[in-house]
Amino acid sequence: MGDQRALARSLLTRRTYAEEAGIALADRPAPLYQLLVLVTLLSTRIRAQVGVAAARELFAAGYRTPQAMEAASWQQRVDALGRGHYRRYDERTATMLGSGARLCLDRWHGDLRRLHREAAGEPAQLRRLLTVFPGIGPTGADIFLREVQLVWPQLRPYADRRAVAGARRLGLPASTDRLARLVDDVDFGRLASALVRVALGEESAGQISRGVAAR
């Protein structure tokens, strides 16, 4: 258990995908919406780093709220995605972002905390509501819940199949409850995000394990 705990804690220095996209995640309307945008981008068959770069370009253009995203023209959204090299799905995604912003405004008044309340904080209900947004399926809903558990503590510990796959590669427990015992409660979201990087091959499980063993 001691070696597993050291290995898990070594992963806590990594940034989450939300942090990498420049999102100062908090339980407030704007950052929660920005996470939804990032999840929409990550839900296509594209490298995570391209999705993160595209999100940063959208936010740099000022599209940080559903009001601003909807007010932007379709071409402006396409251009921002292009600057992030999000080219293969740029036109379709630009349309989905506009439709998703309208849905967020119409149904939840631009505040995803209302979605949280509607679901009573239940992960299964949250997943169902999140998949109402254009372009977000079960995998995208998992990404959102995995990242948002940092500010929605009722969800913790939340590990999706990719986080579990990363844990297996590192020889860590595949059980969410056992995995959660390796770090403090508030750190579990950061651990889950780091494990996904291992599952996606962004980081080598062997190098991480050797680095911890050499300390």
C-alpha positions as CSV (number, residue, x, y, z in Angstrom):
1,M,0.0,0.0,0.0
2,G,2.9,2.4,0.8
3,D,4.4,2.0,-2.7
4,Q,1.0,2.5,-4.3
5,R,0.3,5.6,-2.2
6,A,3.7,7.1,-3.2
7,L,3.0,6.3,-6.8
8,A,-0.5,7.9,-6.7
9,R,0.7,11.0,-4.9
10,S,3.5,11.5,-7.4
11,L,0.8,12.1,-10.0
12,L,-0.7,15.0,-8.2
13,T,1.8,17.5,-9.6
14,R,0.2,17.1,-13.1
15,R,-2.3,19.7,-14.3
16,T,-5.8,18.7,-15.0
17,Y,-7.1,19.2,-18.6
18,A,-9.2,22.1,-17.4
19,E,-6.2,23.8,-15.9
20,E,-4.2,23.2,-19.1
21,A,-7.0,24.9,-21.1
22,G,-6.7,27.9,-18.8
23,I,-9.9,27.3,-16.9
24,A,-9.8,28.4,-13.2
25,L,-12.4,25.9,-12.3
26,A,-14.9,26.9,-9.6
27,D,-18.5,26.4,-8.8
28,R,-19.6,29.4,-10.8
29,P,-21.4,29.8,-14.1
30,A,-18.5,30.9,-16.3
31,P,-15.9,28.3,-15.4
32,L,-18.5,25.5,-15.4
33,Y,-19.5,26.5,-18.9
34,Q,-15.9,26.7,-20.0
35,L,-15.5,23.1,-18.9
36,L,-18.5,22.2,-20.9
37,V,-16.9,23.8,-24.0
38,L,-13.7,21.9,-23.4
39,V,-15.6,18.6,-23.0
40,T,-17.4,19.3,-26.3
41,L,-14.0,19.6,-28.0
42,L,-12.6,16.5,-26.3
43,S,-15.5,14.4,-27.3
44,T,-14.5,14.1,-31.0
45,R,-11.9,11.7,-32.4
46,I,-9.0,14.2,-31.9
47,R,-5.9,14.3,-29.7
48,A,-6.6,15.8,-26.3
49,Q,-3.9,18.4,-26.7
50,V,-5.6,19.7,-29.9
51,G,-8.9,20.0,-28.0
52,V,-7.1,21.9,-25.2
53,A,-5.4,24.2,-27.6
54,A,-8.7,24.9,-29.4
55,A,-10.4,25.7,-26.1
56,R,-7.7,28.1,-25.2
57,E,-8.3,29.9,-28.6
58,L,-12.0,30.1,-28.0
59,F,-11.5,31.6,-24.6
60,A,-8.9,34.0,-25.8
61,A,-11.4,35.2,-28.4
62,G,-13.7,36.0,-25.5
63,Y,-16.2,33.1,-25.8
64,R,-16.1,32.3,-22.1
65,T,-19.8,32.3,-21.4
66,P,-22.8,30.9,-23.3
67,Q,-24.0,34.4,-24.0
68,A,-20.7,35.2,-25.7
69,M,-20.5,31.9,-27.5
70,E,-23.9,32.3,-29.0
71,A,-23.3,35.9,-29.9
72,A,-20.2,35.0,-31.9
73,S,-20.8,34.2,-35.6
74,W,-20.4,30.7,-36.8
75,Q,-17.4,31.8,-38.9
76,Q,-15.8,33.4,-35.8
77,R,-16.1,30.1,-33.9
78,V,-14.7,28.2,-36.9
79,D,-11.7,30.7,-37.1
80,A,-10.9,30.3,-33.4
81,L,-11.0,26.5,-33.7
82,G,-8.7,26.7,-36.7
83,R,-6.2,28.7,-34.7
84,G,-6.1,25.8,-32.3
85,H,-5.5,23.4,-35.2
86,Y,-8.9,21.9,-34.6
87,R,-9.5,21.6,-38.3
88,R,-11.1,18.2,-39.1
89,Y,-14.3,18.9,-37.1
90,D,-14.2,22.7,-37.0
91,E,-17.4,23.4,-39.0
92,R,-19.5,20.8,-37.2
93,T,-18.2,21.7,-33.8
94,A,-18.8,25.4,-34.4
95,T,-22.4,24.6,-35.0
96,M,-22.6,22.4,-31.9
97,L,-21.1,25.1,-29.7
98,G,-23.7,27.6,-30.8
99,S,-26.5,25.1,-30.3
100,G,-25.1,24.1,-26.9
101,A,-24.8,27.7,-25.8
102,R,-28.5,28.3,-26.7
103,L,-29.6,25.1,-24.8
104,C,-27.6,26.2,-21.7
105,L,-29.3,29.6,-21.7
106,D,-32.8,28.3,-22.4
107,R,-32.9,25.3,-20.1
108,W,-30.5,26.4,-17.3
109,H,-30.3,30.1,-17.7
110,G,-26.5,29.9,-18.5
111,D,-25.8,28.4,-15.1
112,L,-24.8,24.7,-14.9
113,R,-25.2,24.7,-11.2
114,R,-28.9,24.5,-12.0
115,L,-28.2,21.3,-13.9
116,H,-26.4,20.0,-10.9
117,R,-29.5,20.8,-8.7
118,E,-31.9,19.3,-11.2
119,A,-29.9,16.1,-11.0
120,A,-29.8,16.3,-7.2
121,G,-26.0,15.7,-7.6
122,E,-26.6,12.1,-8.7
123,P,-23.9,11.0,-11.2
124,A,-26.3,8.9,-13.3
125,Q,-28.7,11.8,-13.6
126,L,-25.9,14.3,-14.3
127,R,-24.5,12.0,-17.1
128,R,-28.0,11.8,-18.6
129,L,-28.5,15.6,-18.6
130,L,-25.0,16.3,-19.9
131,T,-25.6,14.1,-23.0
132,V,-28.5,16.4,-24.0
133,F,-25.8,18.8,-25.2
134,P,-24.9,18.5,-28.9
135,G,-21.7,16.4,-29.3
136,I,-21.5,15.2,-25.8
137,G,-22.1,11.4,-25.3
138,P,-21.4,9.1,-22.4
139,T,-17.6,9.5,-22.8
140,G,-17.9,13.3,-22.8
141,A,-20.2,13.2,-19.8
142,D,-17.5,11.2,-18.0
143,I,-14.9,13.7,-18.8
144,F,-17.0,16.5,-17.4
145,L,-17.8,14.6,-14.1
146,R,-14.2,13.5,-13.7
147,E,-12.9,17.1,-13.9
148,V,-15.8,18.9,-12.1
149,Q,-15.5,16.7,-9.0
150,L,-12.8,19.1,-7.9
151,V,-15.5,21.7,-7.2
152,W,-18.6,19.4,-6.9
153,P,-17.3,17.3,-3.9
154,Q,-20.5,15.2,-3.8
155,L,-19.3,13.4,-6.9
156,R,-16.0,12.2,-5.3
157,P,-14.5,9.8,-5.9
158,Y,-15.4,9.6,-9.6
159,A,-13.2,7.5,-11.9
160,D,-14.3,6.8,-15.5
161,R,-13.1,3.8,-17.5
162,R,-10.1,5.7,-18.8
163,A,-8.9,6.6,-15.4
164,V,-9.3,3.0,-14.3
165,A,-7.4,1.9,-17.4
166,G,-4.5,4.2,-16.4
167,A,-4.6,2.8,-12.9
168,R,-4.3,-0.7,-14.2
169,R,-1.2,0.3,-16.3
170,L,0.5,1.6,-13.2
171,G,-0.4,-1.4,-11.1
172,L,-2.8,0.6,-8.9
173,P,-6.2,-0.6,-7.8
174,A,-8.9,-0.8,-10.4
175,S,-11.6,-0.3,-7.8
176,T,-12.6,3.4,-7.4
177,D,-13.0,3.1,-3.6
178,R,-9.6,1.5,-3.2
179,L,-8.0,4.0,-5.5
180,A,-9.5,6.8,-3.5
181,R,-7.7,5.6,-0.3
182,L,-4.4,6.4,-1.8
183,V,-4.8,10.2,-1.8
184,D,-6.7,12.8,0.2
185,D,-10.4,13.3,-0.9
186,V,-9.8,16.8,-2.4
187,D,-7.0,15.4,-4.6
188,F,-8.9,12.5,-6.2
189,G,-10.0,14.6,-9.3
190,R,-6.4,15.5,-10.0
191,L,-5.4,11.9,-9.6
192,A,-8.1,10.7,-12.0
193,S,-7.1,13.3,-14.6
194,A,-3.4,12.2,-14.4
195,L,-4.4,8.5,-14.8
196,V,-6.2,9.4,-18.0
197,R,-3.0,10.8,-19.4
198,V,-1.4,7.4,-18.7
199,A,-4.2,5.6,-20.3
200,L,-4.0,7.8,-23.4
201,G,-0.2,7.3,-23.7
202,E,0.6,10.9,-22.9
203,E,2.8,9.7,-20.1
204,S,4.7,6.3,-19.8
205,A,3.6,4.1,-17.0
206,G,7.0,2.6,-16.9
207,Q,8.8,5.9,-16.6
208,I,6.5,7.1,-13.8
209,S,6.9,3.9,-11.8
210,R,10.7,3.9,-12.3
211,G,10.9,7.6,-11.2
212,V,9.0,6.9,-8.0
213,A,11.1,3.8,-7.3
214,A,14.3,5.8,-7.7
215,R,13.4,8.3,-5.0
